[in-house]
Amino acid sequence: MLSIQNVYFDYANQPVFSDLNLEMKEGDFAFIIGKSGAGKTTLLQFIYFNLKPHSGNIILQNYNSATIKSKEIPIVRRKIGVVFQDFKLLKNRNVYDNLAFVLEVTNTARREIKRKVNNALSEVGLSHKRLNMPDELSGGEKQRVAIARALLNDPILILADEPTGNLDPETSSEILDILLKINRSGTAVLVATHNYDIVRKVNTRIFKIENGRAVKGILKSSVNTTQ
């Protein structure tokens, strides 16, 4: 489903990735870990084609970063749900309208919008908050809304960028449980995180970004929590 091949990328002539390789299959769950500045967020931006590598290839299904056309990028992005650390909710819209807006811009029928929004909110346990404004929600509830938004187009892949970065340990565990539930339904999930406590809770693949590469197969017991 996802193949990152021999990627090189730099900022202001400072290499971020020198030979990055990573693969995920449909339905996989994986973590990306690494020091601050290692390139975790940059990697996620490659996957939803917000950035392109200077060399190498990002391949998502049949789309290749080397050949993708600008008009195809919005199509690809509908296959991906993105969850951000800072939620990125519209402050002047209630929960329902925050989600509905995503579908309105793609001219989705009103009845279909209602169905998809209600299903997504039910999936994250927030149906009862559908009319609340974002400033009436806790941090964990805001992140649940962000996850619901990411689910709206039935994505093949969820990208979560530090989804527990602003949350307490108990709420972080709840968010992880929701992501695992989504994964069990068949959606692939890739989580970039500094929160090694949640990494240890899941027996799954870990990619550690270091020295411009992705090192696979890191044992949970070997994760250095001081990074």
Backbone as a ProteinNet text record, in pm:
[ID]
protein_1_A
[PRIMARY]
MLSIQNVYFDYANQPVFSDLNLEMKEGDFAFIIGKSGAGKTTLLQFIYFNLKPHSGNIILQNYNSATIKSKEIPIVRRKIGVVFQDFKLLKNRNVYDNLAFVLEVTNTARREIKRKVNNALSEVGLSHKRLNMPDELSGGEKQRVAIARALLNDPILILADEPTGNLDPETSSEILDILLKINRSGTAVLVATHNYDIVRKVNTRIFKIENGRAVKGILKSSVNTTQ
[TERTIARY]
82.5	0	85.6	190	279.3	423.1	498.1	639.1	719.5	815.6	906.6	1043.3	1095.3	1212.3	1327.1	1437.5	1564	1547.3	1474.9	1441.6	1556.6	1588.2	1681	1604.6	1626	1560.2	1643.4	1653.3	1724.7	1650.3	1674.5	1628.6	1751.8	1754.1	1865.6	2000.3	2009.2	2132	2171.2	2079.4	2102.2	2021	2087.4	2014.1	1920.1	1797	1700.5	1696.2	1681.2	1684.1	1793.2	1872.7	1979.6	1950.2	1880.8	1844.1	1729.2	1612.6	1496.4	1416.4	1391.9	1311.1	1212.2	1087.2	981.4	867.1	808.8	694.5	584.3	460.8	344	246.9	184.4	81.1	-56.7	-157.2	-293.8	-324.1	-382.4	-421.6	-311.2	-191.6	-81	-103.9	-39.4	-29.7	118.5	169.7	312.3	332.9	442.6	485.1	610.9	622.1	747.3	795.9	917.8	975.7	1107.8	1162	1289.3	1300.8	1421.5	1446.4	1371.8	1348	1289.5	1378.5	1319	1396.2	1446.5	1413.8	1461.2	1390.5	1270	1199.4	1068.2	1012.1	888.4	773.2	756	647.8	673.3	798	833	795.1	823.1	787.4	637.4	557.3	412	367.8	433.3	398.3	430.7	534.8	562.6	445.2	391.8	291	161.7	124.5	4.4	39	159	202.5	195.5	221.9	237	379.8	472.6	611.5	653.3	752	810.2	958.3	1010	1152.4	1236.4	1362.3	1452.1	1498.2	1502	1522.7	1459.1	1437.7	1365.7	1217.2	1141.3	999.7	912.5	795.3	688.3	575.5	540.1	437.4	323.4	205.5	84.7	-12.3	-37.2	-114	-52.7	-126.9	-73.2	-18.2	-4.6	42.2	187.9	267.9	412	447.1	524.4	561.1	636.5	701.6	780.7	693.7	573.3	490.3	350.4	314.4	179	152.4	32.7	-7.1	-77.9	-68.5	-127.8	-276	-347.8	-491.7	-524.3	-423.4	-446.3	-426.8	-354.4	-321.5	-445.9	-547.2	-669.3	-738	-729.2	-789.3	-717.5	-583.4	-504.1	-531.7	-541.6	-560.1	-692.2	-790.2	-917	-901.7	-793.1	-765.7	-692.6	-651.2	-570.5	-641.4	-645.7	-694.7	-577.3	-571.5	-459	-508.9	-440.9	-472.8	-354.1	-379.2	-272.6	-270.7	-152.8	-137.5	-223.9	-233.8	-307	-451	-501.3	-642.6	-687.1	-652.8	-691.5	-843.2	-917.2	-1062.1	-1098	-1208.8	-1259	-1333.2	-1282.9	-1335.6	-1476.6	-1516.3	-1647.9	-1755.8	-1726.1	-1823.2	-1834.3	-1955.3	-1970.4	-1910.1	-1912.4	-1848.4	-1904.7	-2037.1	-2099.2	-2054.7	-2058.4	-2024.5	-1876.1	-1790.2	-1648.1	-1628.4	-1701.2	-1687.9	-1761.1	-1879.1	-1957.2	-1883.6	-1808.7	-1736.8	-1641.1	-1576.4	-1481.5	-1550.5	-1674.7	-1749.3	-1818.5	-1854.6	-1920.4	-1828.2	-1699.5	-1606.1	-1584.9	-1626.4	-1617.8	-1755.7	-1852.1	-1986.6	-2059.2	-2035.4	-2106.8	-2252.5	-2342.9	-2485.7	-2516.2	-2613.6	-2646.8	-2681.2	-2760.5	-2797.5	-2675.1	-2581.8	-2459.9	-2369.7	-2366.7	-2290.2	-2341.2	-2472.6	-2531.7	-2496.3	-2505.8	-2474.9	-2328.3	-2239.2	-2095.9	-2052.7	-2103.2	-2065.8	-2115.7	-2240.3	-2295.5	-2223.1	-2186.5	-2113.1	-1975.1	-1907.4	-1772.2	-1774.5	-1872	-1882.4	-1917	-1999.4	-2031.8	-1907.5	-1824.6	-1703.3	-1608.6	-1605.1	-1513.8	-1586.8	-1713.6	-1788.2	-1825.3	-1852.9	-1884	-2016.4	-2106.9	-2235.9	-2306.8	-2290.2	-2359.7	-2297.9	-2184.4	-2117.4	-2128.9	-2216	-2220.6	-2251.6	-2323.2	-2360.2	-2272.5	-2173.1	-2082.7	-1982	-1937.6	-1830.8	-1696	-1590.9	-1460	-1411.5	-1438.5	-1388.9	-1466.8	-1570.3	-1644.8	-1596.9	-1494.4	-1445.3	-1312.6	-1287.2	-1155.7	-1056.3	-927.7	-826.7	-849.6	-886.5	-913	-1032.2	-1135.9	-1253.8	-1220.4	-1138.7	-1097.1	-1021.1	-935.6	-861.3	-952.4	-1056.4	-1154.8	-1226.8	-1259.9	-1322.4	-1226.5	-1098.8	-999.5	-989.1	-997.8	-994.8	-1121.2	-1236	-1361.3	-1352.7	-1296.4	-1279.3	-1192.9	-1088.1	-998	-1065.9	-1175.2	-1244.3	-1349.6	-1382.2	-1500.9	-1501.9	-1386	-1382.1	-1340.2	-1359.5	-1323.6	-1182.1	-1082.5	-945.9	-884.7	-784.6	-707.4	-597	-564.2	-452.7	-482.2	-458.9	-464.9	-321.2	-286.1	-157.5	-183.5	-121	-141	-8.2	-2.8	120.6	116	186.8	187.3	43.9	-40.8	-182.1	-205.9	-105.8	-122.1	-30	30.6	132.1	82.8	-46.4	-101.6	-194.1	-185.9	-283.8	-218.4	-297.1	-247.3	-240.9	-169.7	-149.6	-279.1	-378.8	-503.2	-573.8	-580.7	-645.5	-565.2	-432.9	-347.2	-378.6	-399	-433.5	-567.3	-662.7	-793.4	-782.8	-700	-680.5	-613.6	-514.5	-449.5	-550.5	-638.6	-740	-830.5	-865.6	-950.2	-876.3	-748.6	-669.8	-655.8	-638.9	-630	-763.4	-872.6	-1004.8	-1024	-983.2	-992.5	-907.9	-788.6	-700.1	-762.1	-828	-889.8	-1001.1	-1057.1	-1161	-1101.4	-967	-901.6	-825.5	-832.1	-761.7	-618.4	-522.7	-383.6	-364.5	-277	-252.1	-100.8	-52.5	88.3	93.7	155.5	157.8	300.3	321.2	449.4	438.1	531	515.1	647	645.2	750	707.2	581.4	524.1	556.1	669.4	712.4	629.8	554.8	466	358.1	301.9	199.8	263.8	387.4	456.6	470.9	504	526.3	397.7	283.4	157.1	110.5	175.7	128.7	240	209.9	306.6	298.2	370.7	362.3	496.3	504.4	629.9	660.1	788	836.1	943.5	932.1	1036.7	1102.6	1230.7	1303.1	1381.9	1354.1	1424.2	1554	1665.1	1795.3	1894.5	1978.8	2081.3	2023.9	1903.5	1843.3	1782.1	1771.7	1716	1607.6	1529.1	1429.6	1479.8	1509.9	1559	1439.7	1426.2	1309.4	1339.1	1230.3	1239.6	1296.7	1278	1325.2	1242.1	1307	1233.7	1181.9	1061.9	1003.9	1095.9	1163.2	1249.6	1373.8	1405.1	1524.6	1500.2	1372.8	1341.5	1397.1	1471.8	1534.9	1438.5	1381.6	1281.1	1340.2	1473.4	1533.5	1543.7	1512.6	1520.9	1403.3
-120.9	0	125.6	127.6	243.1	196.2	262.3	228.6	357.6	374.3	488.8	435.6	482.7	419.7	518.2	492.3	563.6	715.2	766.5	908.6	992.6	1100.3	1203.5	1334.8	1408	1537.9	1621.9	1752.5	1841.8	1973.6	2041.7	2178.2	2267.7	2369.4	2465	2392.1	2289.9	2211.5	2129.3	2116.7	2030.2	1901.5	1788.6	1665.1	1623.9	1590.8	1533.5	1382.1	1342	1200.7	1177.9	1076.2	1046.2	921.5	823.8	701.8	635.6	698.9	656.3	551.3	438.5	331.4	282.1	263	220.6	163.7	55.9	-3.1	-39.8	-21.7	-65.4	-136.6	-240.4	-311.3	-264.1	-298.8	-265.5	-324.5	-243.5	-290.8	-292.7	-246	-242	-135.3	-154.4	-51.9	-38.4	85.1	106.1	240.8	249.8	374.6	426.9	560.2	625.7	698.6	668.9	737.6	800.7	884.1	948.7	1079.9	1130.5	1255.8	1370.3	1477.6	1598.5	1646.9	1676.2	1721.1	1609.7	1485.3	1371.8	1363.8	1423.4	1423.5	1347.7	1320	1242.2	1314.1	1441.6	1517.6	1534.1	1555.2	1565	1437.6	1324.1	1196.1	1186.3	1226.9	1222.5	1315.6	1429.6	1522.4	1463.6	1382.8	1311.5	1222.1	1151.9	1049.9	1110.8	1230.4	1292.6	1400.1	1388.9	1468.1	1618.1	1657.3	1799.2	1845	1749.2	1771.2	1660.6	1689.5	1587.4	1572.7	1450.5	1431.7	1488.6	1522	1571.3	1458.8	1338.2	1219.3	1101.2	994.3	880.3	891.3	794	785.8	758.6	825.6	795.2	735.2	611.6	543.3	503.7	555.9	519.8	459.6	330	254.1	277.2	339	356.6	496.1	574.8	712.5	723.9	786.8	801	948.8	988.5	1129.4	1183.9	1095	1140.6	1173.1	1118.2	1134.1	1189.5	1204	1248.3	1388.6	1410.9	1540.9	1620.6	1751	1837	1808.9	1782.3	1759	1624.9	1534.9	1405.4	1408.9	1510.2	1514.9	1521	1604.9	1602.8	1466.9	1393.2	1260.2	1165.6	1171.7	1086.2	1120.5	1248.8	1290.6	1243.4	1217.8	1163.2	1018.7	955	818.5	814.9	933.6	942.9	1031.3	986.1	1070	1116.8	1246.4	1302	1356.7	1317.1	1362.1	1441.7	1566.8	1656.3	1671.1	1702.1	1722.3	1837.9	1945.1	2063.9	2067.4	1952.8	1929.4	1999.7	2128.8	2206.7	2207.4	2233.9	2247.8	2392.7	2412.4	2546.8	2597.7	2704.1	2749.9	2805.9	2851.6	2914.5	2818.2	2687.3	2586	2479.6	2427.8	2321.5	2192.1	2088.6	1962.2	1906	1901.6	1848	1927.2	2058.3	2141.9	2137.7	2115.1	2095.6	1977.2	1870.6	1752	1769	1826.2	1843.5	1929.1	2028.1	2118.7	2042.3	1939.5	1859.7	1797.4	1755	1690.3	1790.6	1904.8	2007.6	2058	2071.4	2125.6	2028.7	1902.6	1806.4	1778.1	1866.5	1859.5	1728.2	1676.3	1556.4	1592	1501.6	1525.3	1541.2	1627.3	1658.1	1531.5	1442.2	1319.9	1233.9	1228.5	1150.7	1214.4	1347.7	1418.2	1380.4	1384.5	1352	1210.2	1117.5	976.7	961	1018.9	1001.1	1069.1	1188.9	1260.6	1186.2	1143.3	1071.8	939.9	869.7	743.9	767.7	871.6	901.3	940.6	1023.4	1063.2	944.4	854.7	733.9	647.1	640.9	559.1	603.1	733.5	785.1	816.6	779.8	796.6	939.3	1021.6	1162.5	1207.8	1115.8	1154.7	1258	1247.2	1337.1	1477.1	1497.2	1627.9	1696.1	1646.3	1692.1	1840.8	1899.5	2041	2131.5	2074.3	2154	2228.8	2344.7	2419.4	2364.4	2380.7	2327.1	2374	2499.9	2548.6	2492.2	2414	2346.6	2203	2163.3	2026.1	2017.7	1902.1	1875.5	1845.1	1838.8	1806	1670.2	1572.9	1439.8	1437.4	1513.8	1520.6	1588	1692.4	1758.1	1660.8	1578.4	1482.5	1375.5	1338.3	1244.1	1303.2	1433.2	1499.2	1496.5	1522.3	1520.8	1382.4	1278.6	1142.6	1114.6	1158.2	1141.4	1209.9	1329.1	1401.9	1321.5	1257.8	1179.3	1056.1	1011.7	890.3	915.8	1040.5	1074	1012.4	1004.4	954.2	808.1	734.2	591.3	569.1	628.7	624.6	485	463.1	338.7	350.6	476.6	501.6	622.6	607	718.8	755	883	935.6	1018.6	983.5	1055.6	1116.7	1250	1321.1	1366.9	1298.1	1327	1341.1	1240	1253.9	1263.5	1225.9	1234.1	1338.6	1422.1	1515.6	1616	1652.1	1751.7	1690.6	1558.7	1490.5	1421.7	1403	1332.7	1182.8	1104.4	961.9	882.1	906.5	830.7	859.7	987.2	1024.8	974.9	976	923.6	777.2	700.7	559.5	543	630.5	624.8	653.6	751.7	784.7	669.1	607.5	490.9	379.2	356.3	251.7	277.7	403.3	438.1	408.4	444.3	418.3	268.1	191.5	45.6	-12.6	41.4	-3.3	24	141.1	175.3	79.5	49.3	-42.7	-182.2	-227.1	-360.4	-369.4	-255.5	-255.1	-262.9	-259	-276.5	-156.8	-43.7	76.9	75.6	100.9	110.1	237.6	230.7	345.5	360.9	484.3	517	633.3	610.1	708.8	758.9	889.7	951.4	1004.7	966.5	1002.9	1011.2	1095.6	1096.3	1017.2	976.4	914	764	729	590	501.2	561	481.4	414	485.3	422	324.8	351.6	260.2	122.4	121.8	-4.3	-85.4	-21	-90.3	-176.1	-158.5	-225.5	-312.4	-435.6	-526.8	-511.2	-413.9	-384.3	-331.8	-302.7	-256	-112.8	-86.2	47.3	85.3	205.8	262.1	375.8	363	469.2	549.5	680.4	767.1	813.8	778.1	824	824.8	926.8	941.3	934.5	993.1	1001.9	875	772.2	643.9	598.6	500	438.3	301.1	284.8	157.1	74.2	-44.5	-128	-226.6	-276.5	-386.6	-352.3	-225.4	-186.7	-257.5	-324.4	-388.5	-283.2	-304.3	-208	-183.1	-288.4	-274.8	-191.2	-170.6	-96.7	50	91.2	231.7	317.9	421	509.6	621.4	618.9	718.2	853.3	867.7	996.6	1080.3	1022.7	1099.9	1194.6
0	0	0	84.8	96.4	85.3	-2.8	-19.1	-30.5	60.1	57.9	20.1	-92.4	-152	-170.9	-99.2	-121.5	-123	-25.1	-23.4	32.7	-39.7	9.4	17.2	127.9	143.6	238.5	207	298.4	311.4	423.8	446.2	449.4	362.4	361.3	361.1	274.3	257.1	379.5	477.8	591.9	571.9	548.7	518.9	632.3	596.2	689.7	669.1	543.3	506.8	402.9	424.6	329.6	247.9	307.5	235.3	311.2	303.3	381.8	306.3	373.4	315.4	420.1	378.1	470.3	388.3	437.9	368.6	466.8	423.5	500	406.8	460.4	386.5	432.4	357.2	396.2	532.9	621.1	752.6	856.4	821.9	918.6	1025.6	1140.9	1244.7	1276.8	1276.2	1303.8	1370.8	1444.9	1507.1	1436.8	1431.2	1395.4	1519.4	1562.4	1676.7	1634.7	1719.8	1691.8	1766	1773.5	1842.7	1775.4	1851.8	1793.8	1680.9	1566.3	1451.4	1362.3	1397.4	1316.9	1182.3	1173.4	1045.5	1044.7	1162.5	1167.7	1097.1	1126.5	1063.1	913.6	876.3	734.5	661.4	722.8	662.1	638	735.8	717.9	605.8	594	485.7	348.8	340.8	216	178.7	278.4	250.9	199.8	250.5	193.5	89.9	34.7	-80.6	-55.9	67.8	97.8	71.2	72.8	34.1	-62	-143.5	-230.3	-197.2	-201.5	-175.4	-288.7	-257.4	-360.3	-452.6	-398.9	-480.9	-409.8	-485.4	-431.7	-460.1	-411.2	-445.2	-323.3	-321.5	-227.4	-309.5	-281.8	-360	-267.7	-294.9	-221.4	-320.4	-305.5	-403.5	-541.8	-634.7	-770.5	-795.8	-689.9	-705.5	-661.6	-745.5	-721.8	-714.8	-613.7	-597.3	-717.4	-791.6	-906.8	-1027.2	-1031.4	-1150.6	-1122.4	-995.3	-963	-1016.8	-1067.7	-1119.6	-1009.6	-1019	-915.7	-896.5	-1004.5	-995.3	-928.4	-920.1	-856.9	-705.2	-656.6	-514.1	-425.5	-457.7	-373.8	-371.6	-479.7	-486.4	-391.6	-393.6	-305.9	-159.5	-128.9	9.6	67.6	-17.4	32.7	77.6	37.4	79.6	214.1	262.5	383.5	485.2	609.5	717.7	801.4	831.8	906.3	1040	1148.5	1283.7	1335.7	1374	1417	1569.2	1622.3	1766.7	1816.7	1736.3	1780.4	1726.9	1682.9	1649.2	1520.6	1504.2	1385	1362.4	1468.8	1457.7	1429	1358.7	1330.1	1453.4	1513.9	1642.5	1633.2	1514.5	1500.8	1451.3	1451.1	1409.2	1517.8	1537.1	1635.9	1582.8	1665.1	1629.8	1500	1489.9	1368.1	1245.7	1254.2	1138.9	1105.1	1204.3	1175.9	1082.4	1110	1025.7	892.8	898.7	776.1	673.8	722	632.4	541.2	594.9	515.9	395.3	414.1	306.6	215.3	270.5	189.5	78.7	108.9	8.5	-107.5	-90.9	-201.2	-261	-228.1	-285.5	-254	-135.1	-90.6	-63	-97.5	-76.8	71.7	102.8	241.5	321.5	262.8	334.1	364.1	268.7	287.8	393.2	395.1	498.9	636.3	652.6	783	825.1	731.2	762.5	802.8	723.9	750	879.6	902.8	1025.1	1148.2	1145.8	1261.3	1285.9	1177.9	1192.6	1252.3	1204.9	1254	1401	1440.8	1581.6	1670.3	1620.1	1695.2	1713.1	1611.8	1616.3	1727.5	1754.9	1857.9	1988.9	1997.2	2121.5	2154.5	2051.9	2077.5	2016.1	1991.6	1934	2020.3	2152.3	2244.2	2247.5	2180.5	2178.4	2042.3	1957.8	1818.5	1804.5	1900.2	1891.4	1978	2044.1	2125.9	2039.4	2088.1	2023.7	2071.7	1991	2030.4	2166.9	2203.5	2332.6	2451.2	2422.8	2529.2	2550.8	2475.3	2481.3	2556.3	2615.8	2674.6	2562.9	2598.4	2498.2	2435.7	2518.2	2465.7	2372	2406	2318.6	2186.4	2191.3	2067	1977.3	2037.8	1956.8	1900.2	1975	1921.7	1800.5	1807.9	1692.9	1574.3	1600.8	1492.7	1429.5	1511	1457.9	1376.6	1428.3	1353.8	1217.6	1215.3	1088.4	991.5	1044.5	960	901.9	965.2	920.8	813.2	787.4	708.2	568.7	504.7	367.1	358.1	468.3	471.1	419.6	485.9	434.2	440.9	356.1	362.5	467	504.1	595	683.2	813	907.7	945.7	931.6	977.7	1102.3	1212.4	1338.1	1381.8	1382.8	1415.5	1560.9	1647.7	1791.9	1846.5	1825.3	1864	2013.4	2094.2	2240	2301.8	2219.5	2267.2	2368.9	2362.9	2454.7	2559.6	2576.6	2659.7	2779.6	2885.8	3003.5	2974.6	3058.8	3031.1	3013	3097.8	3086.1	2954.5	2918.4	2792.7	2673.9	2686.2	2579.8	2551.7	2657.7	2641.6	2571.7	2603.9	2539	2389.1	2354.1	2213.3	2139.9	2204.1	2143.9	2121.2	2217.8	2204.2	2083.9	2062.2	1947.1	1816.9	1810.1	1688.9	1663.5	1769.5	1755.1	1708.4	1759.1	1715.7	1566.3	1523.2	1381.3	1298	1347.4	1277.1	1266.5	1372.6	1369.2	1265.5	1228.7	1124.7	984.8	974.7	844.7	793.3	861.8	819.5	872.5	785.5	829.2	910.9	1011.6	1099.4	1116.6	1098.5	1121	1218.5	1335	1442.7	1463.8	1450.9	1485.2	1627.1	1714.2	1854.2	1929.7	2035.3	2136.6	2259.4	2262.9	2380.9	2380.4	2437.4	2433.5	2526.1	2618.8	2703.2	2618.7	2522.1	2437.7	2339.7	2297.5	2207	2272.4	2399.2	2470.5	2490.2	2475.6	2500.8	2382.8	2268.4	2147.4	2089.6	2065	2003.8	1852.5	1799.3	1658	1608.4	1481.2	1423.9	1465.4	1481.4	1514.1	1413.6	1359.1	1274.1	1351	1377.1	1445.2	1342.2	1336.6	1242.9	1307.4	1248.4	1297.1	1181.4	1180.9	1077.8	936.6	921.2	788	736.2	821.7	780.5	878.5	835	921.6	961.8	1090	1141.3	1186.9	1133.1	1163.1	1275.9	1335.7	1428.3	1564.1	1608.3	1740.3	1847.5	1941.7	2050.5	2146.4	2199.7	2292.5	2411.3	2456.9	2573.7	2546.6	2417.3	2384.1	2357.7	2362.6	2336.2	2447.7	2411.4	2509.4	2542.5	2661.3	2698.7	2728.9	2730.1	2756.2	2631.1	2515.2	2392.4	2382.5
[MASK]
+++++++++++++++++++++++++++++++++++++++++++++++++++++++++++++++++++++++++++++++++++++++++++++++++++++++++++++++++++++++++++++++++++++++++++++++++++++++++++++++++++++++++++++++++++++++++++++++++++++++++++++++++++++++++++++++++++

